[in-house]
Amino acid sequence: MNASEWAAWVQAIGSVIAIAVAIWVPWKIHNRERKAVEQASNAYKRILAEALEDLRKPIAYLTALSDFAGVRISGREVDPVETADQITNAIVSMKEANAILDHLDELNRLDRFGAIRAIFNVRRKLREHMPKFEREFGIVETHPTEKVVEIAIYELGSRAHELREAIEAAIQELNDD
């Protein structure tokens, strides 16, 4: 082989390597970006799941309290002041979880429409019911009598059931990935 043939072969091999690098570099960059987006989405899902779990606990308490209210209150097994304190603690926890959900504005990080819709549904129901929860919170906190606590339990119960269903649906949508 003469020098010009060697030069042609070197150029051909160099061209093949350049094409391979031109394909590999963008592919590698795309994979890194995709992984970064996926990690951000997963972190966001974890934050949402934690906020929903923080919201689920007081709702579950209020729901259970409402389910067994007639038996417990009429049987005098409940101390109204203690129950009032538990109700106020549950509502304070709900307010804190609601504040977290309100500040999570980047729902577009979620890659499933069902999860986005479920989170919006929880937010909507919270906005709808929180004023009523806060009203009962104020009444129970200032007048923790047996009758006031009993009325508050019944008032909060149906709203808590509705919120629990929305929260469970949202958690299910987040976990379906």
C-alpha positions in Angstrom: 0.0 0.0 0.0 1.2 3.4 -0.9 0.9 6.5 1.2 -2.2 7.8 -0.5 -4.0 4.5 0.1 -3.0 4.6 3.8 -4.3 8.1 4.0 -7.6 7.0 2.5 -7.9 4.2 5.0 -7.1 6.5 7.9 -9.6 9.0 6.7 -12.3 6.3 6.3 -11.6 4.9 9.8 -11.6 8.5 11.2 -14.9 9.2 9.5 -16.5 6.0 11.0 -15.2 7.0 14.4 -16.5 10.6 14.0 -20.0 9.3 13.0 -20.0 6.9 16.0 -19.0 9.7 18.3 -21.6 12.0 16.7 -24.3 9.4 17.5 -23.0 8.4 20.9 -22.6 11.9 22.5 -26.2 13.1 21.9 -27.5 9.7 23.0 -25.5 9.9 26.2 -26.6 13.5 26.8 -30.2 12.5 26.2 -30.0 9.6 28.7 -28.5 11.8 31.4 -31.2 14.4 30.9 -33.9 11.7 30.9 -32.5 10.2 34.2 -32.4 13.7 35.8 -36.0 14.4 34.8 -37.0 10.9 36.1 -35.2 11.5 39.4 -36.8 14.9 39.8 -40.2 13.4 39.1 -39.6 10.6 41.6 -38.5 13.0 44.3 -41.6 15.1 43.6 -43.8 12.1 43.9 -42.2 11.2 47.2 -42.9 14.7 48.5 -46.5 14.5 47.3 -46.9 11.1 48.8 -45.5 12.3 52.2 -47.9 15.3 52.1 -50.8 13.1 51.3 -49.8 10.6 54.0 -49.6 13.5 56.5 -53.1 14.5 55.4 -54.4 11.0 55.5 -53.6 10.5 59.2 -55.8 13.3 60.7 -58.5 12.5 58.2 -58.5 8.8 59.2 -58.7 9.9 62.8 -61.7 12.2 62.1 -63.4 9.5 60.0 -62.9 6.8 62.7 -64.1 9.2 65.4 -67.2 10.0 63.3 -67.9 6.3 62.6 -67.9 5.4 66.3 -69.1 8.7 67.7 -72.6 7.6 68.6 -71.4 4.6 70.6 -68.6 6.4 72.4 -70.3 9.6 73.3 -73.6 8.2 74.3 -71.8 5.6 76.4 -69.8 8.3 78.1 -66.5 6.7 77.2 -65.2 10.0 75.7 -63.8 12.9 77.6 -65.1 16.0 75.7 -62.0 18.1 76.5 -59.6 15.3 75.4 -61.6 14.7 72.3 -61.7 18.4 71.5 -57.9 18.5 71.8 -57.6 15.5 69.5 -59.9 17.2 67.0 -58.0 20.4 67.1 -54.7 18.6 66.7 -56.1 16.7 63.7 -57.3 19.9 62.1 -53.9 21.6 62.7 -52.2 18.7 61.0 -54.5 19.0 58.1 -53.8 22.7 57.8 -50.1 22.0 57.7 -50.4 19.3 55.0 -52.8 21.5 53.1 -50.1 24.3 53.1 -47.5 21.9 51.7 -49.9 20.7 49.0 -50.8 24.4 48.1 -47.1 25.2 47.6 -46.3 22.2 45.3 -47.0 23.9 42.0 -44.9 21.9 39.7 -47.5 19.1 39.0 -46.2 18.9 35.5 -43.3 16.9 36.9 -45.8 14.1 37.3 -45.8 12.0 34.1 -49.4 10.6 34.5 -52.5 12.6 33.9 -54.5 10.5 36.4 -52.1 11.4 39.2 -52.3 15.1 38.3 -56.1 15.0 38.2 -56.2 13.2 41.6 -53.9 15.8 43.3 -56.1 18.6 41.9 -59.1 16.8 43.2 -57.6 16.6 46.7 -56.7 20.3 46.6 -60.2 21.2 45.4 -61.8 19.3 48.2 -59.5 20.7 50.8 -60.3 24.3 49.6 -63.9 23.4 49.7 -63.9 21.8 53.2 -61.1 23.6 55.1 -63.2 26.6 56.0 -65.7 24.3 57.6 -63.0 22.4 59.4 -61.5 25.6 60.7 -64.9 26.8 61.8 -65.4 23.6 63.8 -61.8 23.9 65.1 -62.6 27.4 66.5 -65.8 26.2 68.1 -64.4 23.1 69.6 -61.3 24.9 70.9 -63.3 27.6 72.7 -66.2 25.4 73.9 -65.0 21.8 74.5 -68.4 20.6 75.9 -69.8 17.2 75.3 -72.6 18.5 73.0 -70.2 20.8 71.0 -67.8 17.9 70.5 -70.6 15.6 69.4 -71.9 18.1 66.9 -68.3 18.8 65.6 -67.7 15.0 65.2 -70.8 14.7 63.0 -70.1 17.8 61.1 -66.6 16.8 60.3 -67.3 13.1 59.7 -68.9 13.3 56.3 -66.3 15.8 55.1 -63.6 13.6 56.4 -65.0 10.6 54.5 -65.1 12.5 51.3 -61.6 13.8 51.7 -60.3 10.3 52.6 -61.7 8.9 49.4 -59.9 11.7 47.4 -56.7 11.1 49.3 -56.8 7.4 48.8 -57.4 7.8 45.1 -54.4 10.2 44.8 -52.1 7.9 46.7 -53.2 5.0 44.5 -52.5 7.1 41.3 -49.0 8.1 42.6 -48.2 4.4 43.5 -49.4 3.0 40.1 -46.2 4.0 38.4 
